[in-house]
Amino acid sequence: MATAPISLQILVIDTCETSRRAACAQVLALGHDAIPMPDRSTAADWLCRNAADVILLDWDPSFSVTGSAQVGMSIPPSDLWLPVILVSDPLDAARPRRPLPEGADDWLDRPLDAALLAARLQRCGQLLAQQRRQRSRIQQMRDIQDNILDAVLTVDDTGKVVEANLAACRTFCKGEPASLTGADVQAVTGHDLTTLARSQRLRLACGNGSSFVAQVSVSSWEEAGAQRVTLVIKDLTDILRNERMRDEFLATVSHELRTPLTSVLGAVSLLVSGAAGPLPAQAMPLAAAAQRNGERLSKLIDDVLDLTKLEGDRMVLHVRSQPLGPLMQEAVKANQGYAAGLGVTIEADLSRGSDALALVDANRLLQVMANLLSNAIKHSPAGETVTLRLESAEGGHAIVVSDAGPGVPEAYRSFLFEKFSQADASDGRVVGGTGLGLHIARLLVERMAGRIKLVADARQGATFRVWLPQVLTASACAGAGAQAAAIREDLIT
């Protein structure tokens, strides 16, 4: 593909007016601008106030400065390349050509060959155009980085800062970029590179002496064979404040709703039980529906309160050594009535975990089991069986709950344990729910140092597996109180 001709500004420096005019004429004939200069000093002064693309400099090969061949003129410093082409009389063939003087980029013999001059200037124009494109891309990347609201630091493998965006300068050095370049990242942030790369959320120091909680994202790459690490530092101050305000609002609203709802539920329950006198037959379904939906609303309020406590790290778990067998039996009994009402049977196999003990909060583990069992029951067709098994696995104990329902859709599994997630979120869904139960269950199990997951290879229905670490066994109960206390303290704090 042919490239468009590039017009250059050529500074023609020649003490001989005749040859200077001839050179300018050739430059103009090639479609470039020619700026004639009588000597190096005048040209240097002009360059302090103006810009040129190429210097065409008359050169005496015998000229030297401090014993070495140099261009002999002062060119103002710039981050752009200013090519210098020397023009001189041809040397005697018997004399060897001297090396290209310092500061020069090319050498042409006089009289100037028009084709050769055109080729050299075209090459200079192409290189200058490429340089401008690269500079434009660099400036574009700089502008993009400076418009990122998060602080971005790039450091080398020794932990020295090599680049920082505007937000980083404002955060760590009061807006002075020069004080960041070359500084040690530990002196800047208060943490070494290893800690920053390892931790996603930590407290960092500011340039004004304060500190803030930040989320750090890390990426590693190479530049000219040197290792670079880029840190994207997001200030979480506003996010944490908004989350705290949201949690406080939800907790307040939920608490204010619970008091009148308890009174309403109590009154409706009395009406349904006949304590206030028999209700007409037409009124009984309405009262039962009011009671059922009131209990559902009460459960939702409890879930919201639990969620705000867990996410705000304000829920204290009373963790102690508990036998899992009796807890599972209690969970089955608590859900038998619900299962019977839907025509579903609960079958428990606790033989392989009869002596299983773990450090758990009994009430919170029962809450987890109530969620898993009730989900399994309401998703199972009438006449089917929900199974609960207690097994020993992976240095701990596994509680497995399986149903014979339709299973979990593939597209829904990746966010199954997120807040307000439901496989069927439509208004007409058959199975109700708030979408908070599994999320709360996951948070509770993790607070008890366990894991909960959906078993992906279940052939029918859905199978959930709760794993809890084995801390105590029946034969090692004596003398293990200190171990239990230490683990409990670690879990709570």
C-alpha positions in Angstrom: 0.0 0.0 0.0 1.4 3.4 -1.0 1.9 5.9 1.8 1.0 9.5 1.5 4.0 11.9 1.1 5.1 13.4 4.3 6.0 17.1 4.4 8.8 18.0 6.7 10.3 21.2 8.1 14.0 21.1 7.1 16.5 23.3 8.9 19.2 24.0 6.3 22.4 25.2 8.0 25.2 26.4 5.7 27.7 29.3 6.0 27.9 29.5 2.2 24.9 31.4 0.9 25.1 29.9 -2.6 25.1 26.3 -1.4 22.5 27.1 1.2 20.2 28.5 -1.4 20.8 25.5 -3.7 20.0 23.1 -0.8 16.8 25.0 0.1 15.7 24.9 -3.6 16.2 21.1 -3.7 14.3 20.7 -0.4 11.4 22.8 -1.7 11.3 20.9 -4.9 10.8 17.7 -3.0 7.7 19.1 -1.3 9.2 20.0 2.1 9.6 23.3 3.9 13.1 24.8 4.0 14.3 27.1 6.8 17.7 28.6 5.9 20.2 29.3 8.7 23.6 31.0 8.2 25.4 29.2 11.1 25.0 26.8 14.0 24.6 29.4 16.6 21.7 31.1 14.9 20.1 27.7 14.3 20.5 26.8 17.9 18.7 30.0 19.0 15.9 29.3 16.5 15.4 25.8 17.8 14.9 27.1 21.4 11.7 28.8 20.1 10.6 26.7 17.2 10.6 23.0 16.1 12.1 21.3 13.1 11.8 17.8 11.8 15.2 17.4 10.2 18.5 19.3 10.2 20.5 19.5 7.0 23.9 20.6 8.2 26.9 21.7 6.2 29.9 19.8 7.6 33.7 20.2 7.4 35.2 16.8 8.1 38.2 18.4 9.7 36.1 20.1 12.3 36.4 18.6 15.8 35.6 19.5 19.4 37.8 18.3 22.3 39.6 15.9 20.0 36.5 14.0 18.8 34.3 14.5 15.8 31.0 16.1 16.8 28.2 18.1 15.2 29.4 21.1 17.1 26.0 22.7 17.8 23.7 22.8 20.8 20.3 21.1 20.2 17.7 21.8 22.9 16.8 18.6 24.8 13.6 16.9 23.7 11.9 13.5 24.0 11.5 13.5 20.2 14.1 12.4 17.7 15.6 15.3 15.6 17.6 13.6 12.8 20.8 15.4 11.6 22.0 14.8 8.1 25.5 16.1 7.3 26.4 17.5 3.9 30.0 17.8 2.8 32.3 17.7 -0.1 33.3 14.2 -1.2 36.6 13.0 0.3 39.6 12.0 -1.7 39.2 8.4 -2.6 42.6 7.7 -1.1 41.6 9.1 2.3 39.4 6.8 4.4 36.0 8.2 5.4 35.9 9.2 9.1 33.2 7.7 11.3 29.9 9.5 11.6 30.3 12.4 14.0 28.6 12.3 17.4 25.1 13.7 17.1 24.7 13.0 13.4 22.4 10.4 11.8 23.4 10.4 8.1 25.9 11.8 5.7 25.5 13.0 2.1 28.1 14.2 -0.4 27.8 17.5 -2.3 26.4 18.1 -4.9 23.3 16.7 -3.5 21.7 13.9 -5.5 18.0 14.7 -5.7 16.9 11.0 -5.6 19.2 10.1 -2.8 18.1 13.2 -0.8 14.5 12.4 -1.4 15.0 8.8 -0.2 16.8 9.9 3.0 14.1 12.5 3.8 11.3 10.0 3.1 12.9 7.5 5.5 13.3 10.2 8.2 9.6 11.2 7.6 8.5 7.6 8.1 10.5 7.2 11.3 9.2 10.5 12.6 5.6 9.5 11.8 6.1 6.2 13.6 7.6 8.0 16.6 4.6 10.4 16.7 2.1 7.5 16.6 4.0 5.7 19.4 4.1 8.9 21.4 0.3 9.4 20.8 -0.4 5.9 22.0 1.8 6.4 25.1 0.0 9.6 25.9 -3.4 7.9 25.3 -2.4 5.2 27.8 -1.2 7.8 30.2 -4.5 9.7 29.9 -6.5 6.5 30.4 -4.5 5.7 33.6 -4.8 9.2 34.9 -8.6 9.0 34.5 -8.8 5.8 36.5 -10.2 6.6 39.9 -8.3 3.8 41.5 -4.6 4.2 42.4 -2.4 2.2 39.9 1.3 1.5 40.8 3.7 -0.4 38.7 6.8 -1.7 40.5 9.9 -3.7 39.5 11.0 -7.0 41.0 12.8 -5.2 43.8 9.7 -3.3 44.9 10.7 0.1 43.4 7.9 2.2 41.8 8.5 2.7 38.1 5.2 4.2 37.2 2.2 5.7 38.9 -1.1 7.2 37.8 -2.6 10.5 39.0 -4.8 8.8 41.6 -1.8 7.1 43.1 0.1 10.4 43.3 -2.8 12.1 45.0 -3.2 9.2 47.4 0.4 8.4 48.4 2.4 11.6 47.8 0.0 14.5 47.8 -0.1 14.8 44.0 3.7 14.9 43.4 4.6 12.2 40.8 8.3 12.8 41.1 8.4 11.7 44.7 6.8 8.3 43.8 9.1 7.2 41.0 11.9 5.1 42.3 10.4 5.0 45.8 10.1 1.7 47.7 6.6 0.3 47.6 6.7 -0.5 51.3 7.6 3.1 52.2 4.7 4.3 50.0 2.0 1.9 51.1 3.2 0.5 54.4 3.4 -3.1 53.1 6.0 -4.9 51.1 5.4 -6.3 47.6 4.8 -9.9 48.8 2.1 -8.8 51.2 0.4 -6.6 48.6 0.4 -9.4 46.1 -0.9 -12.0 48.6 -3.7 -10.0 50.2 -6.8 -8.8 48.4 -8.0 -6.5 51.2 -5.7 -4.7 53.7 -5.1 -1.3 55.3 -2.7 1.0 53.5 -0.9 4.2 54.6 -1.7 7.5 52.9 0.7 10.3 52.0 -1.0 12.6 54.6 -0.4 10.2 57.5 -3.8 8.6 57.5 -4.8 5.1 56.3 -7.6 3.4 54.5 -8.9 -0.1 53.8 -8.2 -1.1 50.2 -8.7 -4.0 47.8 -5.6 -4.8 45.8 -5.6 -6.5 42.4 -2.2 -7.7 41.1 -1.0 -8.5 37.6 2.6 -9.5 36.6 4.2 -8.9 33.2 7.5 -8.3 31.5 9.1 -5.3 29.9 12.3 -5.7 27.9 13.1 -8.9 29.9 12.5 -7.1 33.3 9.7 -8.3 35.6 7.0 -5.8 36.4 4.0 -6.0 38.8 1.0 -3.6 38.5 -1.1 -3.0 41.6 -4.6 -1.6 41.2 -5.6 -0.2 44.6 -9.3 0.4 45.2 -10.2 2.6 48.2 -13.0 0.8 50.0 -13.8 3.6 52.5 -17.0 4.8 50.8 -18.1 1.2 50.0 -17.6 0.0 53.6 -19.5 3.1 54.9 -22.4 2.5 52.5 -22.5 -1.2 53.5 -22.5 -0.3 57.1 -25.3 2.2 56.6 -27.3 -0.3 54.6 -26.8 -3.0 57.2 -27.9 -0.7 60.0 -30.9 0.4 58.0 -32.0 -3.2 57.3 -31.4 -4.2 60.9 -33.5 -1.3 62.1 -36.3 -1.8 59.7 -36.4 -5.6 60.4 -36.4 -5.0 64.1 -39.3 -2.5 63.8 -41.2 -4.9 61.6 -40.7 -7.9 63.9 -42.5 -6.4 67.0 -45.9 -5.6 65.3 -45.6 -8.8 63.2 -45.3 -10.9 66.3 -48.4 -9.4 67.7 -50.3 -9.9 64.5 -49.2 -13.6 64.2 -50.2 -14.2 67.8 -53.6 -12.8 67.2 -54.1 -14.8 64.0 -52.9 -18.0 65.6 -55.5 -17.5 68.4 -58.2 -17.0 65.8 -57.1 -20.1 63.9 -57.0 -22.2 67.1 -60.5 -21.1 68.1 -59.3 -19.5 71.3 -61.5 -16.4 70.5 -64.4 -18.5 69.5 -65.1 -20.6 66.5 -64.7 -18.9 63.1 -67.2 -19.3 60.3 -66.2 -21.9 57.8 -65.7 -19.3 55.1 -63.2 -17.4 57.3 -61.0 -20.3 58.2 -59.1 -20.5 54.9 -58.5 -16.7 55.0 -57.2 -16.9 58.6 -55.0 -19.9 57.7 -53.5 -18.0 54.7 -52.8 -15.0 56.9 -51.1 -17.2 59.4 -49.0 -19.0 56.8 -47.9 -15.8 55.1 -47.2 -14.1 58.4 -44.9 -16.9 59.3 -43.2 -16.6 55.9 -42.7 -12.9 56.5 -41.3 -13.6 59.9 -38.8 -16.0 58.4 -37.8 -13.4 55.8 -37.2 -10.9 58.6 -35.1 -13.4 60.5 -33.0 -14.1 57.4 -32.4 -10.4 56.7 -31.3 -9.9 60.3 -29.0 -12.9 60.2 -27.5 -11.8 56.9 -26.7 -8.3 58.2 -25.1 -9.7 61.2 -23.0 -12.2 59.3 -21.9 -9.8 56.6 -21.2 -7.1 59.2 -19.2 -9.7 61.2 -21.4 -9.0 64.2 -22.8 -12.5 64.7 -21.0 -14.4 67.6 -21.1 -18.2 67.2 -21.0 -20.3 70.4 -18.7 -22.9 69.0 -18.0 -26.0 71.1 -17.5 -29.7 70.6 -20.8 -31.3 69.6 -21.8 -34.9 68.6 -23.2 -34.6 65.1 -25.4 -37.7 65.2 -27.9 -36.3 67.8 -28.0 -32.9 66.0 -28.9 -34.7 62.7 -31.6 -36.6 64.4 -33.0 -33.4 65.9 -32.9 -31.8 62.4 -34.9 -34.7 61.0 -37.5 -34.5 63.7 -37.9 -30.7 63.3 -38.7 -31.2 59.6 -40.8 -34.4 59.8 -44.1 -32.4 60.1 -43.3 -30.3 57.0 -42.3 -33.4 55.0 -45.5 -35.3 56.0 -47.6 -32.3 54.9 -46.1 -32.6 51.4 -46.2 -36.4 51.3 -42.4 -36.7 51.4 -40.4 -39.1 53.6 -37.1 -38.3 55.3 -34.6 -41.1 55.6 -31.5 -40.7 57.8 -28.4 -42.9 57.6 -26.2 -42.0 60.6 -24.4 -45.3 61.1 -21.0 -44.3 59.6 -20.8 -41.2 61.8 -22.1 -42.4 65.1 -19.1 -41.1 67.0 -18.6 -38.0 64.9 -17.8 -34.8 66.9 -17.0 -31.4 65.5 -16.6 -27.8 66.7 -19.9 -26.2 65.8 -22.6 -23.9 67.0 -25.4 -26.3 67.5 -28.3 -23.8 66.9 -26.6 -22.4 63.7 -25.8 -25.9 62.4 -29.5 -26.8 62.9 -30.4 -23.6 61.0 -28.2 -24.8 58.1 -29.8 -28.3 58.2 -33.3 -26.8 58.3 -32.6 -24.9 55.1 -31.1 -27.9 53.3 -33.9 -30.3 54.4 -36.7 -27.9 53.7 -35.4 -27.1 50.3 -35.0 -30.8 49.5 -38.6 -31.5 50.8 -40.3 -28.7 48.9 -38.5 -29.7 45.6 -39.3 -33.4 45.9 -42.5 -34.8 44.4 -45.1 -36.4 46.8 -44.2 -40.0 47.6 -40.4 -39.5 47.1 -37.7 -39.7 49.8 -35.2 -37.2 51.1 -32.0 -38.8 52.4 -29.6 -37.5 55.0 -26.2 -39.2 55.5 -23.4 -38.6 57.9 -20.0 -39.8 56.6 -16.4 -39.6 57.5 -14.4 -37.9 54.7 -11.2 -35.9 54.1 -10.1 -35.6 57.7 -13.5 -34.5 58.8 -17.2 -35.2 58.6 -19.6 -34.9 55.7 -23.3 -34.2 56.0 -25.0 -35.1 52.7 -28.6 -34.2 51.9 -30.2 -35.6 48.7 -33.6 -35.2 47.1 -35.4 -36.7 44.1 -36.6 -33.4 42.6 -35.8 -31.8 39.2 -32.2 -30.9 40.3 -30.4 -27.5 39.9 -30.2 -26.1 36.3 -26.7 -25.9 34.9 -26.9 -22.1 34.3 -27.9 -21.5 37.9 -25.2 -23.5 39.7 -22.4 -20.9 39.5 -24.4 -18.4 41.7 -26.4 -20.9 43.7 -25.0 -19.6 47.0 -25.3 -15.9 46.2 -27.8 -13.5 47.8 -31.3 -13.6 46.4 -30.5 -16.2 43.9 -33.3 -18.5 42.7 -33.5 -20.9 39.8 -37.0 -19.6 39.0 -37.2 -15.9 39.9 -40.5 -15.3 38.1 -43.6 -14.2 39.8 -45.4 -17.4 38.9 -42.9 -19.8 40.4 -44.3 -22.9 42.1 -41.8 -23.2 44.9 -41.5 -20.0 47.1 -38.5 -18.7 48.9 -36.4 -15.5 49.5 -33.2 -16.6 47.9 -31.3 -16.0 51.2 -31.3 -19.4 52.7 -28.3 -21.0 50.9 -26.3 -17.8 51.1 -26.8 -17.7 54.9 -26.0 -21.4 55.1 -22.7 -20.9 53.3 -21.7 -18.0 55.5 -22.5 -20.0 58.7 -20.7 -23.1 57.5 -17.6 -21.1 56.6 -17.7 -19.4 60.0 -17.5 -22.9 61.5 -14.4 -23.6 59.3 -16.4 -25.9 57.0 -17.4 -26.0 53.3 -20.8 -26.4 51.6 -21.3 -27.3 47.9 -23.6 -28.8 45.4 -22.5 -32.2 44.3 -22.1 -31.9 40.5 -22.4 -35.5 39.6 -25.7 -36.2 41.2 -27.7 -38.5 38.9 -31.1 -37.4 40.0 -32.4 -34.4 42.0 -29.9 -32.3 44.0 -27.3 -33.3 46.5 -25.7 -30.9 48.9 -22.6 -31.7 50.9 -21.5 -30.0 54.1 -18.0 -30.7 55.2 -16.8 -30.0 58.8 -13.3 -30.5 60.1 -12.8 -33.3 62.6 -11.4 -31.8 65.7 -12.3 -34.3 68.4 -13.0 -38.1 68.4 -14.8 -40.1 71.1 -11.4 -41.6 72.1 -9.6 -38.3 72.3 -12.1 -36.2 74.2 -10.0 -36.1 77.4 -7.5 -33.3 77.4 -8.7 -31.8 74.2 -10.4 -28.8 75.8 -7.5 -26.5 75.2 -7.5 -27.4 71.5 -11.2 -26.8 71.2 -11.0 -23.4 73.0 -8.2 -22.3 70.7 -10.1 -23.2 67.5 -13.3 -21.7 68.9 -11.5 -18.4 69.6 -10.0 -18.4 66.1 -13.4 -19.0 64.5 -15.2 -16.3 66.5 -12.5 -13.6 66.0 
